[in-house]
Amino acid sequence: MTDTYVELHASSAFSFLEGASQPEDIIERAAELHMPAVALLDRNGLYGAARFHTSAMRAGVAAHIGAEIAVGDFGPHLEPADWLPVQRTPEPARLPLLCTSRIGYQNLCQLITSFKLREKKKGEGAATFNELEQYAEGLVCLTGGDEGPLASALVHGGEDAGRKLIDQLIGIYGHNNVYIELQRHHEREEEWRNQAALRIARSFNLPVLATNGVRYAKAYDREIFDVFTAIRHHTQLDRAGRLLALNSQRFLRPAQEMERLFADIPDAIASTRTLRAAYISPQRSRL
Amino acid sequence: MKPRDLYAGIVVREFPAQAMLRLRPELRTEPCVVLDGTPPLETVCSLNRRAYQLGLTAGMTRVEAETFPATLLGRSRSEEAGARSALLACAASFTPRIEERGRGSTYLCVLDIAGTTQLFGPPAKLAASLLEQLRAVGLTASVAVAANFHAARCLALARNSGFCVIPSGQERTALAPLPLAVLDLTAQQADTFAAWGIRALDELAALPEASLIARMGQEAKRLRQLALGTASHLFVPLEEDLSLEEKIELDTPVDLLDSLLFVLRVLLEQLIARAANQLVTLASVTVVLKLEGGIEYTRTVRPALASNDPQLWLKLVRLDLAAHSPQAAILAVALSAETGSRSKVQLGLFTPQAPEPDRLDITLARLRSLVGEDCVGTPVLKDAHRPDSFEVAPFRVIAVHSKSNVSTEPQPTRSALRILRPAETLGITLRNKTPEAFIFRAARYRVERAYGPWIASGEWWNPTLWAAQQWDIIARNANGETLYCCLSYEPLEKAWQMAGLYD
């Protein structure tokens, strides 16, 4: 086992059409990479948790559970610039939440249930700030990648908006339970946001956390991911344009590769170990 | 208050002949007849005044007609449809309520013009304007205005040309001298009246109603009301979208574009006259050429600005057809047009003189014929990740907003990247897959900072799949000059290039 890096933000095919690999495939790949643990954060649900947990037990990998929760009060998630031709429909930003205890798991389940009960159409529900506050105990909050609220705040309102958002999250989850998430998919705009996020983390004295925002187990699964994206937007691959992924970097990376990628920010890699050790130890994650 | 009933009857005599001659102005002064039927059993169905004067009559066979020095034309339903469409467009510019009444080779329609006095003046002025517009589209008609639908129809049928306006209440007097033929009698009714010696409408009107009904039935009562000018009518307006279309079938196949231009000019003038009647401007014209072998060849000309200038349209169509000439002889031509709003140019005393919009279109058309259709226009970004993916959209004049709309807030300074097109190939040295040094424009640069690689790839499902990597570089040469640049690497071709320079 290489216990240097743990992937704490992966989505499976249970994030309907926003993930291209089955939970078992993610676990199988994690076992191949000798990764001691992986966290599954599917969109607005825990549908894949059981299969993820069962296959993880079988493979000897610790399974951590969480979810990306759509929050209407954060506004829409990251959109391409106004001057670019796009065909995206606005969706609320999603906040990645990790369970650190049984209470956290119960709260996450109740949070999802509460906003799903309000859904008029399937997949359109979103939580509110009040609900986040009500069900905050036992949860660790990450700031997310492209789909997260920090990326959206930085692009629309700059670092001031980013600081305001982090202040809100600290108010809800507490200073010790907010992690500034950094993802590196070899994209210019993403790196610009990462540098801004680093400055915000420093100003709040918050830990930074490296993840790869995994959407598929292996690089070539990007093709399935693109097909899913086209289906999700009711279009064809030839017409999907910027809806499709820019590259195939959102796969489960080996620890060495992640260490090389974050060589200039070693704390971001170290945080994955400390977060796992301090909050979501294997004993506590058995839910 | 409901306006007083008022109708205008329009009659176009010898409609098949007029439809053919409106697109052949050079034949209007010649005796011409239109033949209908299956060869060799064709008969004259319509003819112009000159042909009448020569002694030709409707119903003559082709052999009989050929003994006269007259031009023989085959009947064209498509050209008649075009003429009908042009006539209805003229009528529609006065009223939307039009009822058609077919009558052999004579075209007849009646317009409901009640309440139009405020818009078009008194009925006499409206009738004169209507005739003027019909003349502009190449049709000679007669118009009669009356308060009774059937009176207007009968009076228009009785006139050869010009117009008449019958004051309300005087329909009977106006109808009195007209022959019974204007009433669409059945053969039996015509025979009965002939036997009684009734030839004019006043004689029919004078017959006692009860005795007439006793002898000829209820239909005779209606005929008497028609003669009196009191018959009622339920108006059934035409429900048809007016389209701008003109068609002509050429007498002989045409190979040369210059010969075709004479026909195109007439068709364009007709289209523009009709568009002007409807107070609209032509935004695009589609030319459909029917070629030998049954092929249809279609070209669409769409200038940047809508216009009603026939010279401009002719030039644009000529340039387009010269650049994309058809590959076979032309048998028929059809033009259809889409309308748009007329361009508005606000001039100012102190604004610099700009080129005329029409000239812009001609220049664009000339450029298109020189460099190709897809190489002239406005570059537009495509919705794709592939670097440099753009397409050329047709040029459009964008409305200039006033200065008040421009934000006066200071904009953040941004670095500009000057893309090199084509990208320049580099000799490069790598260390750990990262650029270390390179030679650019005969100077060796040592990399001080390298950011990247920025990776992109796409279209994996197509043969056009692509992949690209870029590095943002700060480099310095032996003279101490610093270069801020963007290097690109194409993994599929394994080639390093200088993609652009940062200011």
Interface residues (C-beta under 8 A of the other chain):
Chain A: W83 L84 P85 V86 Q87 H185 H186 E187 R188 E191 R222 E223 D226 L237 D238 G241 R242 L244 L246 N247 S248 Q249
Chain B: V380 L381 K382 D383 A384 H385 Y451 G452 P453 W454 I455 A456 S457 G458 W460 W461 N462 D472
